[in-house]
């Protein structure tokens, strides 16, 4: 959540662009967050996780800035240096690493002999740093040379569940080591002599598992000692005496910390955080997060107003200290994605093993014609998408839980899938219809393949069995019970007489060859020491290529069972290994995120491909072997030109519905929600994707870039744009006006060197028409002006936000402020304008269902809306009534009387036209769809309509467009479609309204007689009648519920009726609100 302050005169300097712009995906942590630290200036937050990573976040925006990757186990603790330039991390792999915060670069590593390092601390004076772990030692290291300076005994028991902790006082004078047995030792750093030992207890004479956390007061005069199952107390470092007891016994202790002003202390337990008056010792507030997960650590922001809590649910929660209310969280799409019914908790002891194995079932399939990609785990669907545009070509709906494994038939006409629901499904790959369903297992299926003649199916499951079924009728032909545990990988031999199995049970042979009829192991392959993650047979069937979590890739002689090649350059697990067509090269990738190309003849690495920010799980080569495609755990698919070795294209998927394609220069296309999960980072400065929407949202250009493998088109990328044209900076403040019911909104605009061309103000997400008389924009680097606008308040929360463009059309980051109004206001009215045109002046343009669609929409909103709104005012323009002048006049008429707390709904059914990247609504008198001069006279351009919508004051607006285009070749329509989608998105962004539109370009021009409507409006009406009412099922249909319903239902219905899924355009700007009361 963004936090806003009533501040104007803050010094802001635009940082120079000195390094490559990074594209950062708002992923969040994939496993439990164990630690949280706040930078000295409180602008940034660092988090450490069980997923082996540390992350940096921008506190004001909640954006993920970067990941610090390189550890091989949990990041147990971390700390910023005093100047905020460096971060130190303590890891379960036995290392401590120091990172440069601005770049994410690993600066140094120390590896003591500890089993694992549990805590680290910087000396505030920059002379040393401290590490401690379960090696029974705390160590001081010279910060410059990284040489060991001193070591101390530090008692800790790894099985206690607690950690050994260290802290250096703000003055640098003291070192405290919190140990087991409720003991804390304090040392003077000047001579490393022990000054105090605090281990008195009124509850225990000795205590294993009574680990202690330590923290100093800001003045370095006192020490906080918090021991699990014992007291939480404050000690005077001058006398060594206890001066205050906060709590006599703390159960399930996780952390204890003072605020930086020394006024508050937060005691974090497994389920709650208690905030104390640090001076008096009084308990002030208890925060009990409404989550099922355990808490791990708490930390105050620099001003002491917010508390951040690291949690086992993979999220950092933010609370207001004064009110105890949650005000935000640090999270990403990984924390919100649909897991397809696979609810195994990786943080649970009982689920952790199967969750780990399922996590890496993340394969990507390239169609035999190299035109589409396919993957499971889109909820319980599989999705096939176009390789050039990134748009979905087909969805496969049939599994009750996520599909984990899949294979095409050789001709690409059939698709075989195995799911987490234990089902095997054979599909018509082109149409998405199921040909055969086999409910064979109760547990997830790990692997599935056709036999060589594609008459049989081999599959293996978590339940420790392997089965062979007929691909014709689904009958089970063979059943194997595997003593060696579940087969993570299974594969037929070339002659189908044998099967290869890679099993999971530790202490057994990992790789076996079995005879099908007797089910006996006839050969084992000795060498791999961990999970085997991939199997591939050579073309002649004489060699087997394997990749393993033990970090190696091996080639085996099947006849002898002996290793022919062993490739060992990877750091950590290898998840994928494939041959090229001639089998002269091997490509491999895994946990270290580096793709390696090997020469088979001499086992040497000949090329590397670097760019992934998560573990790489899948590799594919196109049929012409000119392009390598790689896929990683974070949903990123990268495309590499093999001739140059460069990445030239990227697809990013965020779950079932949301995706983005982009190139390294920053040109992009994708869904609206996907843009919220991606941003650009320059050092520590973040930029939202939408700041570059006008010039860089280029679906047309991306198609050309893909076709030329990223060849130079002469366009300036985002890096160049920012160097030349930094965006302006905006600050917003608001206060109640002296005039009742109004607010005075102040916007400070700072020119950062590229001028300021346009200022926009939004009220609860809706664009506000600005008074031009007071709009004086700055003109010159460093100059600033303040603009004042009086705005009518609505009852409740009023959010005012603003953005400004520079002269190269790059937007500022939005800045916002909230103002609460207690006025009850008048009763709101819902205004509906429905336009439907069947009869056009040109008889060739006549439509069948536009007018009935508009009439039906008007009827359902009128009927259902009267139950929600006190007043409904309906206006209609049908056929010849819907002229250009009549539509524009009606919008002006409504603008004169609609107030901010009213609702405005505009429905249009008729022709639409896309010409020269401009969208036109086609009134009844229009004669031509694609003649620019005629359109400018007779039609209504989208930019004019959006200005009309801006002038309508209603903060809640919905625009519904069922506009079709007719005629033209498929290629022309495809080009129009890309431009049309951007134009409709721009309409939503510019007017800041909700827009739901059928995809024009003939996608929905087919009108289905059996429905009695155009498909889009048919489903729209069903949704408004109640089918769109989602969770919570409260009888109301809201904007976002309706949007989600259309996004789900339109592709499914078009797949059934037209053989191909097609997608509506749904863009949302502004706040959610109920549209009607459903059934």
Secondary structure by P-SEA (a helix, b strand, c coil): cccccccccccccccccccccccccccccccccccccccccccbbbbbccccbbbbbccccccccccccccccccccccccccccbbbbbccccbbbbbcccccccccccccccccccccccccccccccccccccbbbbbccccccccbbbbbbbbccccbbbbbbbcccccbbbbbbcccbbbbbccccccccccccccccccccccbbbbbbbcccccbbbbbbccbbbbccccccccccccccccccccccccccccccbbbbbcccbbbbcccccccccbbbbcccccccccccccccccbbbbbccccbbbbbcccccccccccccccccccccccccccccccaaaaaaaaaacbbbbbccccccccccccccbbbbbbcccccccccccccccccccccccccccbbbbcccccbbbbcccccccccccccccccccccccccccccbbbbbccccbbbbbbccccccccccccccccccbbbbccccccccccccccccccccccccccccccccccccccccccccccccccbbbbbccccbbbbbccccccccccccccccccccccccccccbbbbbccccbbbbbccccccccccccccccccccccccccccbbbbbcccbbbbbbccccccccbbbbbccccccccccccccccccaaaaaacccccccccccccccccccccaaaaaaaaaacccccccccaaaaaaabbbbbbbbbbcccccccbbbbbbbbbbccccccbbbbbcccccccccccccccccccccbbbbbbbbbbcccbbbbbbcccccccccccccbbbbbbcccccbbbbbbbbbbbccccccccccccaaaaaaaaaaaaaaaaaacccbbbbbbbccccccaaaaaaaaaaaaacccccbbbbbbbbcbbbbcccbbbbbcccccccccaaaaacccccaaaaaaaaaaccccbbbbbbbbbbccccaaaaaaaaaaaaaaaaaaaaaacbbbbbcccccccccccccccccaaaaaaaaaaacccccccccccccaaaaaaaaaccaaaaaaaaccbbbbbbbbbccbbbbccccc
